Amino acid sequence: MISTAIRVARVGSAAELAAAALMMLGFPCLMLAALLPSVAAFAAAAAVTYLADHYLHRRGSYLVNRLSKVRAGLSIRFLIRQLLLVLLLARLDLSDSMVFYAAIACFLAFYGFQAPHGALITLIRLRRKMPVATRNVDLASRIRIPDAPPRRLLHRSAEKMLHLDLVAVTGVLVTAATEDDLYGFVGVAVTLVLAFGYVAALVPFVRGKRIPPNAEKVLEAVDDWLREYRPETVLYFSGSRDSAYQVNMWLETMEQLDTKPLIILRERAILDRMAPTTVPVICVPGGVHLMNMDLSTVRVALYAANVGKNIHMLRVPTIKHVFIGHGDSDKLASVNPFSKVYDEVWTAGRAGRDRYAIADVGVRDDDIVEVGRPQLAPIQPWRGVPEGPRDGAADGRCPTILYAPTWEGWDDNPGNTSILLAGENIVKRLLAADQPVRVLYKPHPFTGTRSAQAKAAHQRITALVEKAAAERAADPRFAADAAAQSAAKAELARIEARIAALTGAAEKGDEAEATRDGMVDTAKHAEVARLRAEWNDAYWRSFGAWEHRVITGAEPRLYDCFNVSDAMVSDISSVVSDFIASGKPYAVTDSAELGVEEFKRQNTAVRAAVILSNSAAELGELLAAVSDPAADAQAADRQELKRYLLGPDEPASIDQFNSAVAQLAQKAERRNLGQETGTSAAAVDLAHAVPVQRVTGDTDGAAVTG
């Protein structure tokens, strides 16, 4: 019943539900206490409403946000409490006292301060909102960006301002209880002084040198930096805040480019959730600002997603545009007809090329380039069957099976995820396997965000894994090495503290200040990368190699889970294609029940997989392949499929990627030189071309290189 109430009320926990109930019940109690009248009851109910309101705001409760939609917002709740206090005074026959009039005057004046306070807060935020936000871009030497106002002034400012009435309310209540007017007058005076002081403290931040430069000057500074830096290859990305992982997966590749890289984002929410990088980043929310930006030296633009805002970059003819995507799978998104707008489409291997040919969506075979998957470099090859006793005793290592289902998607296609129909069966069969195995459950981060059924299934699977983990911990066959685990946990704490110390200093007061000071310290960045690798190693040592685990969040990463696993169960997604790089056995669930042959025909990545029905009865074949190499009938097929999906191991994928960038940049140069000289791009000889000065087109602001 509590879980149902939490879901209906849209709160995050039982504590939030209790706070919401107390706040809503508190106001009727306030009215009843005022009518009785009872000062003690009124004071108790007021305290409950103050504390519950404050708690819900601290938690960022969805319910509190929705109250404003039904005319019960924050200001209204405070006003009602103050009106009920006035009613209490009247019921106590204090309507002729000076405190009564002082309280009314105080509350009127107090609300008079709300308008300038709100206006100043809004003005400060508007003036400090940059037309572009950057990281690793030196704007501080070009324009003056003042420090942000103290966080205590702006953070949850409306709540802080309104809570200043607490002193007046307390003083008036004490006066009502003791009949000593002094308390009421002092409380009223303190509230008004604090309100005036809060407003006065904001005034300096809307004038003089505390205001950042206007948009025009900021954009000029960015263009000046661009002319000095001369970026050559851009990673362009737009999307929702939850899609930040799609750009994060390309950061290391961008850092390894032979050309000068630049990342262009379109949403501030993505910038806030982007992983640290040494690559310069410019976040340009405005389309006009982007189209007017000096990108004359850029020759190649890489796109990780097909979104409408891509048009703002695609319109630049001096740049060659490439769709690189954010995963390589047999989902329909991997053959989106929108891909026709790009000059080239880069796929991991031959499979991507064939996928477009079969889909026949207008992407020419000549425009497809196979570049491998540079992100897969951290995935380690399979080292074979785990050594140790077959009964899973503590002195050996249980085979580890990773269950990594994808999310439910935007529609109700039963083939989207195995969570709904097969997830519990898969986990139950793994947990009940004759030879003990360790189960790692790592769901997609979007799981349950759209479908309540998927969320409920995820919760049931989590409960199964956690229950099995508790039972295994009590099993004498799986005795833990307490000393080693304690040492690993201590190492984890040390590493986390060091990472926090290194990354905490990068936190800035607001967007403008982060833009000014957002230059990465390369030494710290390298140390953090090393520490994260050490953290990953310590994490897996901090619990038994036989211990079941539910893994959510960013750490450990999916590829780290690949490396400690001996096999994987998943759904049709890029996860499967990536796991194939390890060469390990894997199984894929045919949740739509297409049948083995049709499922393999439609989905290239499952051709060397164990195909599971929704009952997961076929899991025995996967477990046999893990335990006995002789029973692994698909080992050779996996190697062949790996080459087909991901390309050859040599040259390294990052070398293939860099080569593709260089060749496309040459095509862009030939095109631009041809435009300058009036000849075709094919006739231009770059080796003997005479460089000419870059000029700006008169229709779209795109620079043409000659």
C-alpha positions in Angstrom: 0.0 0.0 0.0 2.8 2.4 0.9 4.5 1.7 -2.5 1.3 2.4 -4.3 0.9 5.7 -2.4 4.5 6.7 -3.2 3.8 6.1 -6.9 0.5 8.0 -6.9 2.0 10.9 -5.0 5.1 11.0 -7.2 7.4 11.0 -4.2 10.7 9.3 -4.0 10.5 7.4 -0.7 8.4 6.6 2.3 10.0 9.5 4.2 9.0 12.0 1.5 5.5 10.5 1.5 5.3 11.0 5.3 6.6 14.6 5.1 4.0 15.4 2.4 1.2 13.9 4.5 2.3 15.9 7.5 2.5 19.1 5.6 -0.9 18.7 4.1 -2.5 17.7 7.4 -0.7 20.5 9.2 -2.6 23.3 7.6 -6.1 22.1 8.6 -4.6 21.6 12.1 -3.4 25.2 12.0 -6.8 26.4 11.2 -8.4 24.3 13.9 -5.9 25.6 16.5 -6.5 29.2 15.4 -10.3 28.7 15.8 -10.2 27.0 19.2 -7.9 29.0 20.0 -4.8 27.1 21.2 -1.3 28.7 21.1 0.5 25.4 21.9 -1.4 23.5 19.2 -0.9 26.3 16.7 2.9 26.4 17.4 3.2 22.6 17.1 1.3 22.5 13.8 3.3 25.4 12.5 6.5 23.7 13.3 5.4 20.5 11.5 4.5 22.5 8.3 7.8 24.4 8.4 9.9 21.3 8.8 8.0 19.2 6.3 8.0 21.9 3.7 11.8 22.4 4.2 12.5 18.7 4.0 10.5 18.3 0.8 12.3 21.2 -0.8 15.7 19.8 0.2 14.8 16.5 -1.4 13.6 18.3 -4.6 10.2 16.5 -4.3 8.1 16.3 -7.4 5.0 16.8 -5.2 6.1 20.2 -4.0 6.7 21.3 -7.6 3.2 20.2 -8.5 1.5 22.1 -5.7 2.2 25.4 -7.4 0.1 24.1 -10.4 -2.9 23.9 -8.1 -2.4 27.3 -6.5 -0.8 25.9 -3.4 2.7 27.0 -4.1 5.4 28.0 -1.7 4.4 31.7 -1.3 0.7 30.7 -0.8 1.5 28.2 1.9 3.5 30.8 3.9 0.8 33.4 3.4 -1.9 31.0 4.7 0.1 30.3 7.8 0.5 34.0 8.4 -3.2 34.7 7.9 -4.1 31.9 10.3 -1.7 33.5 12.9 -3.6 36.7 12.5 -6.8 34.8 13.0 -5.4 33.2 16.2 -4.6 36.6 17.6 -8.1 37.8 16.9 -9.6 34.7 18.6 -7.4 35.4 21.6 -9.0 38.9 21.9 -5.7 40.5 20.9 -7.1 42.4 17.9 -6.9 45.7 19.8 -3.3 45.2 20.8 -0.3 46.9 19.1 1.2 43.4 18.4 -1.8 42.6 16.3 -1.3 45.6 14.1 2.5 45.2 14.1 2.1 41.6 12.8 -0.3 42.7 10.0 2.1 45.5 9.0 5.1 43.2 9.2 3.5 40.5 6.9 2.4 43.2 4.4 5.9 44.8 4.4 7.4 41.3 4.2 5.5 40.5 1.1 6.5 43.9 -0.3 10.1 42.7 -0.1 9.3 39.6 -2.2 8.9 41.6 -5.5 12.4 43.3 -5.4 13.9 40.1 -4.1 12.5 38.0 -6.9 13.3 40.6 -9.5 17.0 40.8 -8.3 17.4 37.1 -8.3 16.0 36.8 -11.8 18.1 39.6 -13.1 21.3 38.2 -11.6 20.7 34.8 -13.1 19.8 36.3 -16.5 22.9 38.5 -16.6 25.2 35.7 -15.6 23.8 33.3 -18.1 26.4 33.1 -20.8 25.4 32.8 -24.5 27.9 30.0 -24.6 29.4 27.9 -21.8 32.8 26.4 -22.2 35.4 24.0 -20.7 39.1 24.0 -21.6 38.6 27.3 -23.5 40.7 30.2 -22.4 38.2 33.1 -22.2 39.6 34.5 -18.9 42.5 36.2 -20.8 40.1 37.8 -23.3 37.1 39.0 -21.3 36.5 39.8 -17.6 34.1 37.4 -16.0 33.5 38.3 -12.3 33.0 35.9 -9.5 29.6 34.4 -8.9 27.5 35.7 -6.0 27.8 33.6 -2.9 25.8 30.4 -3.3 24.0 31.1 0.0 22.3 34.1 -1.7 21.0 32.4 -4.8 20.5 28.7 -3.9 16.8 28.0 -3.1 16.5 31.8 -2.7 12.7 31.9 -2.6 12.5 29.4 0.2 15.2 31.2 2.2 13.5 34.5 1.8 10.1 33.2 2.9 11.5 31.4 5.9 12.7 34.7 7.3 9.1 35.1 8.6 9.9 32.4 11.2 11.3 35.0 13.6 8.2 37.1 13.4 5.9 34.1 13.8 7.8 32.8 16.7 7.8 36.2 18.5 4.1 36.8 18.0 3.3 33.3 19.3 5.4 33.9 22.4 3.6 37.2 22.9 0.2 35.4 22.5 1.3 32.8 25.1 2.9 35.3 27.6 1.0 38.5 26.9 4.4 40.3 26.8 4.4 42.5 23.7 8.2 42.8 23.6 8.7 39.3 22.0 6.3 40.2 19.2 7.9 43.5 18.4 11.4 42.0 18.5 10.4 39.2 16.1 8.7 41.6 13.7 11.7 43.9 13.7 14.2 41.1 13.1 12.2 39.7 10.2 11.9 43.0 8.5 15.6 43.8 9.0 16.6 40.4 7.7 14.3 40.8 4.6 15.7 44.2 3.9 19.3 42.9 4.4 18.7 40.0 2.0 17.4 42.4 -0.7 20.3 44.9 -0.1 22.9 42.1 -0.3 21.7 41.3 -3.9 21.9 44.8 -5.2 25.7 45.0 -5.8 25.5 41.9 -8.1 23.3 43.7 -10.8 25.6 46.6 -11.4 29.1 47.7 -12.2 32.0 45.2 -12.5 30.0 42.4 -11.0 28.1 41.9 -14.3 29.6 39.6 -16.9 30.1 41.0 -20.4 27.2 41.0 -22.8 26.5 38.3 -25.3 28.3 40.1 -28.2 31.5 40.4 -26.3 31.5 36.8 -25.1 30.9 35.6 -28.6 33.7 37.8 -29.9 36.0 36.3 -27.3 35.0 32.7 -28.4 35.7 33.5 -32.0 39.0 35.0 -31.1 39.9 31.8 -29.2 38.7 29.7 -32.2 41.0 31.7 -34.5 43.9 31.0 -32.3 43.2 27.4 -31.5 42.1 26.5 -35.1 40.0 23.4 -34.4 40.0 20.8 -37.2 37.6 18.0 -36.1 34.4 18.7 -34.2 32.2 16.2 -32.2 28.7 17.7 -32.4 26.0 16.6 -29.9 22.5 17.5 -28.9 20.1 15.5 -26.7 18.3 15.2 -23.4 20.2 15.2 -20.1 19.8 11.4 -19.9 21.7 11.0 -23.2 25.0 12.4 -22.0 26.4 8.9 -22.1 26.2 9.1 -25.9 28.8 11.9 -26.0 30.8 10.6 -23.0 31.6 7.4 -24.9 33.5 9.4 -27.6 35.6 11.6 -25.2 38.6 9.3 -25.1 38.6 8.9 -28.9 38.5 12.7 -29.3 41.5 13.0 -27.0 43.4 10.5 -29.2 42.8 12.3 -32.5 45.8 13.4 -34.6 43.9 16.6 -35.5 42.9 19.4 -33.2 39.6 18.3 -31.6 36.6 20.4 -30.4 33.3 19.3 -28.8 30.2 21.4 -29.5 27.2 20.8 -27.3 23.7 22.3 -27.7 22.2 21.8 -24.2 23.6 23.0 -20.9 22.2 19.9 -19.2 24.6 17.8 -21.3 27.6 19.9 -20.3 26.7 19.5 -16.6 26.7 15.7 -17.0 29.6 15.3 -19.3 32.6 13.4 -18.1 35.9 15.2 -17.5 38.0 15.6 -20.7 41.0 17.5 -21.9 39.3 18.4 -25.2 37.9 22.0 -25.5 34.1 22.1 -25.2 31.8 24.8 -26.3 28.1 24.6 -25.4 26.0 26.8 -27.7 22.3 26.6 -26.9 21.3 29.3 -29.5 21.1 28.2 -33.1 21.9 31.7 -34.4 25.0 31.9 -32.1 26.2 28.6 -33.5 25.6 29.6 -37.1 27.6 32.8 -36.6 30.5 31.1 -34.9 33.8 31.1 -36.7 34.4 27.5 -37.6 36.3 28.2 -40.7 39.2 25.9 -39.8 37.0 22.9 -39.1 37.1 20.2 -41.8 35.3 17.2 -40.3 32.2 17.2 -38.0 31.2 14.0 -36.2 27.6 13.4 -35.1 26.8 10.9 -32.4 23.0 11.2 -32.7 20.3 11.9 -35.3 18.5 15.0 -33.9 16.8 18.0 -35.3 19.4 20.5 -34.1 22.1 18.8 -36.3 20.8 21.0 -39.1 22.5 24.0 -37.6 25.9 22.4 -38.3 25.0 20.4 -41.4 24.3 23.7 -43.2 28.0 24.5 -43.3 29.3 23.4 -46.7 33.0 23.8 -45.9 32.8 20.9 -43.4 32.4 17.2 -44.2 29.8 15.7 -42.0 29.9 12.1 -40.6 27.5 10.1 -38.6 29.3 7.9 -36.1 26.4 7.1 -33.8 26.6 5.9 -30.2 26.6 2.2 -30.7 26.5 -0.4 -33.4 23.6 -2.8 -33.3 20.8 -4.2 -35.4 18.2 -1.9 -34.0 16.3 0.2 -36.5 18.0 3.3 -35.1 21.3 2.0 -36.6 19.8 2.4 -40.1 17.9 5.7 -39.7 17.0 7.2 -43.1 18.1 10.5 -41.7 21.7 9.3 -42.2 21.4 10.3 -45.9 22.1 13.9 -45.0 25.7 13.1 -44.0 28.7 13.0 -46.3 29.8 9.7 -44.8 28.5 7.1 -42.4 31.1 5.3 -40.3 30.5 1.8 -39.1 32.5 -0.5 -37.0 32.8 -3.3 -39.6 31.3 -4.9 -42.6 28.1 -5.7 -40.8 27.2 -2.0 -40.6 27.7 -1.6 -44.3 25.5 -4.6 -45.1 22.9 -3.4 -42.6 22.4 -0.2 -44.7 22.3 -2.1 -47.9 19.6 -4.4 -46.7 17.6 -1.5 -45.2 17.7 0.4 -48.5 17.2 3.8 -46.8 19.2 5.8 -49.4 22.7 5.6 -47.8 25.1 4.8 -50.7 27.7 2.1 -50.2 30.4 4.5 -51.3 29.6 6.8 -48.4 30.1 4.1 -45.8 33.5 3.8 -44.1 34.5 1.0 -41.7 36.6 2.4 -38.9 36.2 -0.2 -36.1 35.1 0.8 -32.6 37.9 2.8 -30.7 35.9 2.6 -27.5 36.3 -1.1 -27.3 40.1 -1.0 -26.7 39.6 -1.5 -22.9 37.7 -4.8 -23.4 40.0 -7.7 -22.6 39.9 -10.9 -24.5 38.6 -14.1 -22.8 41.3 -16.0 -20.9 39.3 -19.2 -20.9 37.4 -21.3 -18.3 37.9 -20.0 -14.7 40.2 -22.2 -12.6 39.1 -23.7 -9.3 36.9 -26.4 -7.8 33.7 -27.1 -9.8 31.6 -26.9 -6.6 32.3 -23.1 -6.3 34.3 -23.4 -3.1 35.9 -20.2 -1.8 39.4 -21.2 -2.9 38.3 -21.2 -6.5 36.4 -18.7 -8.7 32.8 -19.1 -9.7 32.1 -18.4 -13.4 30.6 -15.0 -13.6 27.5 -14.4 -15.8 26.6 -10.8 -16.6 23.0 -10.0 -17.2 22.9 -6.7 -19.0 19.4 -6.1 -20.5 18.5 -3.0 -22.4 15.6 -0.7 -21.5 12.0 -0.8 -22.6 12.3 1.8 -25.4 9.8 4.4 -26.4 7.2 1.9 -27.6 5.7 -1.4 -26.4 7.5 -3.7 -28.8 8.1 -6.9 -26.9 11.5 -7.3 -28.6 12.9 -4.2 -26.9 13.9 -5.7 -23.6 13.9 -9.1 -21.9 13.2 -7.4 -18.5 9.4 -7.8 -18.9 8.9 -11.4 -20.1 12.2 -13.2 -19.5 14.3 -11.3 -16.9 13.1 -13.1 -13.8 13.3 -16.5 -15.6 16.9 -15.8 -16.6 18.0 -14.8 -13.1 16.2 -17.6 -11.4 17.8 -20.2 -13.7 21.3 -18.7 -13.3 20.9 -18.7 -9.5 19.7 -22.3 -9.5 22.4 -23.6 -11.9 23.9 -27.0 -10.9 27.4 -25.5 -11.0 27.4 -22.3 -8.9 27.8 -19.1 -10.9 28.1 -15.5 -9.8 25.4 -13.2 -11.3 26.1 -9.6 -12.0 22.9 -7.7 -12.9 23.6 -4.4 -14.7 20.4 -2.9 -16.2 20.4 0.0 -18.7 20.3 3.4 -16.9 16.9 4.2 -18.6 15.2 1.0 -17.3 11.8 1.8 -15.9 11.8 5.5 -16.9 8.9 5.0 -19.3 7.2 1.8 -18.3 5.9 1.1 -14.8 5.9 -2.6 -15.6 9.6 -2.5 -16.6 10.4 -0.7 -13.4 8.5 -3.3 -11.3 10.2 -6.1 -13.1 13.6 -4.5 -12.5 12.8 -4.2 -8.8 11.8 -7.9 -8.6 15.0 -9.0 -10.4 17.0 -6.8 -8.0 15.3 -8.4 -5.0 16.1 -11.9 -6.4 19.8 -11.1 -6.8 20.1 -9.5 -3.4 18.3 -12.4 -1.7 20.5 -14.9 -3.4 23.6 -12.8 -2.3 22.5 -12.9 1.3 21.9 -16.7 1.1 25.3 -17.3 -0.4 27.0 -15.1 2.2 25.6 -17.6 4.8 26.8 -20.6 2.8 30.0 -22.2 4.4 31.3 -23.1 0.9 31.7 -19.4 0.2 33.8 -18.2 3.1 34.9 -14.7 2.7 38.5 -13.5 3.1 37.6 -10.8 5.5 41.0 -9.3 5.8 41.5 -9.0 2.0 38.1 -7.5 1.6 38.6 -5.0 4.4 41.9 -3.9 2.9 40.2 -3.5 -0.5 37.4 -1.4 1.1 39.9 0.8 2.8 41.7 1.2 -0.5 38.4 2.2 -2.1 37.8 4.8 0.6 41.3 6.2 0.1 40.9 6.4 -3.7 37.5 7.9 -3.5 38.7 10.6 -1.1 41.6 11.4 -3.4 39.4 11.6 -6.4 37.0 13.8 -4.5 39.8 16.1 -3.6 41.0 16.3 -7.1 37.6 16.8 -8.7 36.0 18.9 -6.0 38.1 21.9 -6.7 36.7 22.0 -10.2 33.2 22.9 -8.9 32.2 26.5 -9.6 29.6 28.9 -8.4 27.7 29.1 -11.6 27.9 28.7 -15.4 29.8 32.0 -15.9 32.4 31.2 -13.3 32.8 27.6 -14.6 33.3 29.0 -18.1 36.0 31.3 -16.8 37.9 28.8 -14.7 37.0 25.6 -16.6 40.6 24.8 -17.8 41.4 21.2 -17.1 44.6 20.4 -15.2 46.1 17.8 -17.4 48.2 16.3 -14.6 45.2 16.0 -12.3 43.2 14.6 -15.2 45.8 11.9 -15.8 46.0 11.1 -12.0 42.2 10.8 -11.9 42.2 8.4 -14.8 44.9 6.3 -13.0 42.9 6.4 -9.8 39.7 5.3 -11.5 41.6 2.2 -12.8 42.8 1.5 -9.3 39.3 2.0 -8.0 37.9 -0.5 -10.4 40.5 -3.1 -9.3 39.8 -2.5 -5.6 36.1 -2.6 -6.2 36.1 -6.1 -7.5 38.5 -7.2 -4.6 36.2 -5.6 -2.0 33.8 -8.5 -2.1 34.0 -12.2 -2.9 34.5 -13.5 -6.4 31.4 -15.6 -5.9 29.2 -12.8 -4.6 26.1 -11.9 -6.6 25.8 -8.2 -7.3 23.4 -5.6 -8.6 25.4 -2.9 -10.4 23.8 0.5 -11.2 25.2 3.9 -11.7 28.3 5.0 -13.7 30.8 3.0 -11.8 31.9 0.3 -12.4 31.6 0.8 -16.1 29.9 -1.7 -18.4 33.3 -2.7 -20.0 34.7 -3.3 -16.5 31.8 -5.7 -16.0 32.7 -7.3 -19.3 36.2 -7.9 -18.2 35.3 -9.7 -15.0 32.6 -11.8 -16.6 32.9 -15.2 -18.4 29.7 -14.9 -20.3 26.8 -12.4 -20.8 23.0 -12.5 -21.3 21.6 -9.4 -23.0 19.1 -8.1 -25.6 19.4 -6.7 -29.1 21.5 -3.6 -28.5 25.0 -2.2 -29.0 25.9 -4.0 -25.7 25.9 -7.3 -27.6 28.1 -6.0 -30.4 30.5 -4.6 -27.9 30.7 -7.8 -25.8 31.6 -9.7 -29.0 34.9 -7.9 -28.9 35.8 -10.1 -25.8 35.3 -13.3 -27.7 33.4 -14.7 -24.7 30.2 -16.8 -24.9 27.0 -14.9 -24.9 23.2 -15.4 -25.1 20.5 -13.1 -26.4 16.9 -13.2 -25.6 14.3 -13.5 -28.4 11.7 -11.7 -26.3 9.4 -11.2 -29.4 9.5 -15.0 -30.0 10.5 -14.7 -33.6 12.1 -18.2 -33.6 15.8 -19.0 -33.7 16.2 -18.9 -37.5 14.2 -15.7 -38.0 15.8 -14.0 -35.0 19.3 -14.7 -36.4 18.2 -13.6 -39.9 17.0 -10.3 -38.6 19.9 -9.6 -36.1 23.5 -10.1 -37.2 24.9 -9.8 -33.8 23.2 -13.0 -32.5 24.5 -15.3 -35.2 27.1 -16.8 -32.7 24.9 -16.5 -29.7 22.8 -18.9 -27.6 19.3 -17.8 -28.4 17.0 -17.8 -25.4 13.2 -18.1 -25.3 11.3 -16.2 -22.7 11.5 -19.2 -20.4 15.3 -19.1 -20.6 15.4 -22.9 -20.8 18.4 -22.7 -23.2 20.7 -21.2 -20.6 22.3 -24.6 -20.0 24.0 -24.4 -23.4 25.7 -21.1 -22.3 26.7 -22.4 -18.9 28.2 -25.5 -20.6 30.3 -23.4 -23.0 31.7 -21.4 -20.0 32.6 -24.6 -18.0 34.0 -26.8 -20.8 35.8 -25.6 -24.0 34.8 -28.8 -25.7 31.2 -27.9 -25.3 31.7 -24.4 -26.8 30.4 -25.2 -30.2 30.3 -21.5 -31.3 33.8 -20.4 -30.4 35.0 -20.2 -34.1 31.7 -18.5 -35.1 32.3 -15.8 -32.5 35.7 -15.0 -33.9 34.4 -14.8 -37.4 31.4 -12.7 -36.3 33.8 -10.4 -34.3 35.7 -9.5 -37.5 32.4 -9.0 -39.4 30.9 -6.7 -36.8 33.9 -4.8 -35.5 36.5 -5.1 -38.3 40.0 -6.5 -38.1 42.1 -6.3 -35.0 45.0 -4.7 -37.0 45.5 -1.9 -37.5 44.1 -0.7 -34.2 40.7 0.9 -34.4 42.0 4.3 -33.3 44.5 4.3 -36.2 41.6 3.4 -38.6 39.6 6.2 -37.1 42.4 8.8 -37.5 43.0 7.7 -41.0 39.4 8.2 -41.9 39.4 11.6 -40.4 42.5 12.6 -42.4 41.1 11.3 -45.6 37.8 13.1 -45.2 39.6 16.3 -44.2 41.4 16.1 -47.5 38.1 15.8 -49.3 36.9 18.9 -47.6 40.0 20.8 -48.6 39.7 19.7 -52.2 36.1 20.8 -52.3 36.9 24.2 -50.7 39.8 24.8 -53.0 37.7 23.9 -55.9 35.1 26.4 -54.9 37.8 29.1 -54.6 39.4 28.3 -58.0 36.3 27.4 -59.8 37.4 23.9 -60.6 35.9 20.5 -59.5 37.0 19.0 -56.3 38.4 15.9 -58.1 40.7 18.1 -60.2 42.3 19.8 -57.2 45.8 18.7 -56.3 46.4 19.5 -52.7 50.1 19.0 -52.9 50.5 21.8 -55.4 47.6 24.0 -54.4 48.4 27.6 -53.6 46.8 28.5 -50.3 44.6 31.5 -50.4 43.0 33.5 -47.7 39.8 32.3 -46.0 36.7 34.2 -46.8 33.2 34.3 -45.3 30.2 33.3 -47.4 27.6 36.0 -47.7 24.5 33.9 -47.1 25.2 31.7 -44.1 28.3 32.9 -42.4 30.2 29.7 -43.2 33.9 30.3 -44.0 35.4 28.8 -47.1 39.0 27.8 -47.1 41.1 28.3 -50.1 
